[in-house]
């Protein structure tokens, strides 16, 4: 009595056909051998749709694969237990609290004892305590995630740097010359919170994904400022040279006003940057030019037009464009960042990673996220094909009656 086309749930094609009295015959070319056999032999089992075998979701496949990798690579003694202990949410919050407490103590020290000589013993003890706590935390993290998984996470490299600086301080290592400044890196310990708290991580990821668009807007703004700096050197670089005895001819540093503020390209660029910040720009950067002795009217007019247009174009328009592009980029990346902010390595939520060795930095183009979405779409197509097959069967039965 004819054949009706059906949509194959495995590959979303229409090559399968269903006769009026027979079962669905789907396309098996695009299916794995195990799935094709399951569809051929067990397609009509209870609880399943005819001709469609159950296919695991992306999350199930990822979880199963990670569990298999853990069993394969957990070669150290109680490594899996150590991993689960370290990534427990309570432990994560405890580590975050220690990091924050260390930062607060650093701030208190800089306030009440900047030189560190009044309460030298107390600061030394706190430094030793926090340094060894961070060392122990790093060892536990390293042992539980050793080897590939640990070094696939960018935050772990930062943790190792922070701990290394702490050990230099603990053992009073004398560093020559400018290398002494490396000890100031201990102030950046608080940045480790971004690797422990998902909400903070989401902000960083959103900013990182919005940077390309922001850079384009920032380049436009920088070019416009540079154009104005070139014009400023030509227009105002020699101001007050003909009036050295004027009241505003010299600055507080003893240089001619025009030479100090607009004498060279870099000087003019910095002066215009000061204008953008709004820090006494009118009084220090513009009024001496507007009230230049014996200045003709047209000179005062183009000076006013120069700075007013500079403020309107850069401080009001382009600066807000940069902010708007940043916000737009963060919103556009929101869906992808939402999944990445709850990291697959389980640092913040106590869960095991979805896939070992896969981090946020491994997918800068979003290709892997697109593949995951494609898997979800195929699963939805499979459900739709099942409903369509049932509808076609109902139509066929109605026509025969």
Order of alpha helices (4+ residues) and beta strands (2+ residues): beta-beta-alpha-alpha-alpha-alpha-alpha-alpha-alpha-alpha-alpha-alpha-alpha-alpha-alpha-alpha-alpha
